[in-house]
């Protein structure tokens, strides 16, 4: 098990590659196994890289469960951009796999994901 006290951590380690894309960044390649993060798109980076326990990561994500995202990834029902950044609720993690159970959802339910370049992968059953 990883010793969290000895890690140089920031909040972005607790995000999934999908959530990284939602804030406009790209996490790249896993240092531990050299795999592209797109292969494990729904699992937080700290679980992939450091093997941190799913339960601990899940608890931290429940406490800090909102993520600010840029406004340009979102549109309302009439196709308009929101006035400012959009907060999304981080989804819970599956206790067995560490993957998110569903896609992040905006706090404003009238907004839908708008990704004209196809950078943000969402699940087939997503309501985004």
N, C-alpha and C positions, 0 to 999 in steps of 0.2 A: 504494500500500500504506500502511496505517496505521502510525504510529510509536508503538509500544506504550510507549516511555519517556515520552511526553508525555501519555498517557491517565490519567485519574483512574479507576482500576479497583478493583473488589472482586470477590470470587469469584462473586457472583451474575451478573456479566456473562458468565461462561463456562457458565452453565446455560441449558437450553432453557426455553421457556414451560411445557412439560409438567412439567419438574423444578421450576420455580417453584411451580406448583400443588401439587406433592407436598410442599412445605415450608410450604404454607399461605399463599402470597403470590400476587399477580397482577401480571404485568409490564406490563400496559396496552397502550400503543400505541407502535410504533417511531417514534423521533424523526426518523429519517432519511427515511422514505418515508410516514409517517402510516398505514401498514397496521396492522391489529390483529395482535397476535402470534399469535392463534389461526389465522391464515392460514399461518404458518410455525412450527407448534407444536413441531416436532422439531429446529429449527436453533438453536444457541446464539445468544444475544442479541448477543454481541460480533461474531459473523460478520455478523449482520443490520445492526447499527448502524454498525460501524466497518470492515467488510470485512477483518477480520483473517484471515490465511491459515488455511485449514482445518487444515493440517498442524501449525501451532503450537498452535492451540486443542486439537487432538486429543492432542498430546503432553502438554499441561498436564492435560487430563482423565484421561489414563492415569496420571499421577503422583498426582494428587489425585482418586482414583476412587470415593470413598465419600461419600455425602450423607446426613446425618441428617434423618429425616422424623418428623413427629409420630405418635404411636401410634394416634390415632383414624382414620387412613386404612387400617388393617390389621386383619385378623382371622385367627385360626388355623382349622384344619379344623373345629373345633367352634363357630366363631362368636365366640370370646372375643377381647377386646382383648389385645394384648401388654402386658407390665408397664411398659415404658418406650418411648422413642423407637426407631425402626427404621432401621438403616443400609441404604441401597440402593447397589448398584454402578452407577456411571454407564456407560451403553453407549458403545461406540466410535462414531466418526463415519464416514460414508461419505466417502471421500477426494475424490469428485467433487462431491457436492451439499452436504456439511456437515451433512446430517441424521443423526440417530442411526439406527443400524442396527436396533435393537429397543428396546423399552421398558425403563426401569430395573428392576432386579430386587432384591428384598430379599435380604440375606445369609442370612437365615433362610428357607430354601426352603419351610417349612411355612406361611408367611404368604401371604395373598392380599390384593390391593387391595380395600378396602371404601370406596366413595365414594357415600354415600347421596344426595348432591345432584348427582351427575353433573358435577362440576367438572373432573375429570381425564380428559382424552380419552386413550384407549389405542388401539392398532392393532387391527384386526379379528382378526389372527392372534396377538394377545398371549396369553401364558400367565399374565398377572396376573389 
